[in-house]
Amino acid sequence: MTCKELSYVEDALGHETFMKTCSQQTSKQLTDPNLATYMAQLEQKHTELLNKFLNLL
């Protein structure tokens, strides 16, 4: 893996970690059950994407 590719993967890891954390915190704060469920689904999606990027390393 080139330095440029590694830099891209590291950047993507940071973004996915941030999105996972934000969606997790938001789902806990929402009082609307439908929105909270949707945010939990987003958290799961970002967790999957994070794991995919980690598997590249």
C-alpha positions as CSV (number, residue, x, y, z in Angstrom):
1,M,0.0,0.0,0.0
2,T,1.4,3.4,-1.0
3,C,1.7,6.3,1.4
4,K,-1.1,8.1,-0.4
5,E,-3.4,5.1,-0.1
6,L,-2.5,4.7,3.6
7,S,-3.2,8.3,4.2
8,Y,-6.6,7.9,2.5
9,V,-7.5,4.9,4.7
10,E,-6.4,6.7,7.9
11,D,-8.6,9.7,6.9
12,A,-11.5,7.4,6.2
13,L,-11.0,5.7,9.6
14,G,-11.2,9.0,11.3
15,H,-14.4,10.0,9.5
16,E,-16.1,6.8,10.1
17,T,-15.2,6.8,13.8
18,F,-16.5,10.4,14.1
19,M,-19.8,9.5,12.3
20,K,-20.2,6.3,14.5
21,T,-19.7,8.3,17.7
22,C,-22.1,11.1,16.6
23,S,-24.8,8.8,15.5
24,Q,-24.5,6.8,18.8
25,Q,-24.7,9.9,21.0
26,T,-27.6,11.3,19.0
27,S,-29.6,8.1,19.1
28,K,-29.3,8.1,22.9
29,Q,-30.5,11.7,23.2
30,L,-33.5,11.5,20.9
31,T,-37.0,11.1,22.4
32,D,-38.7,10.1,19.1
33,P,-38.4,6.3,18.9
34,N,-38.4,6.3,15.1
35,L,-35.6,8.8,14.9
36,A,-33.7,7.0,17.6
37,T,-34.0,3.7,15.7
38,Y,-32.9,5.4,12.4
39,M,-29.8,6.8,14.2
40,A,-29.0,3.4,15.7
41,Q,-29.2,2.0,12.1
42,L,-26.8,4.7,11.0
43,E,-24.4,3.8,13.8
44,Q,-24.5,0.2,12.7
45,K,-23.8,1.2,9.1
46,H,-20.8,3.3,10.1
47,T,-19.5,0.5,12.4
48,E,-19.6,-1.8,9.4
49,L,-17.8,0.7,7.2
50,L,-15.2,1.3,9.9
51,N,-14.6,-2.5,10.1
52,K,-14.2,-2.7,6.4
53,F,-11.5,0.0,6.4
54,L,-9.7,-1.7,9.3
55,N,-9.6,-4.9,7.4
56,L,-7.7,-3.1,4.7
57,L,-4.8,-2.7,7.1
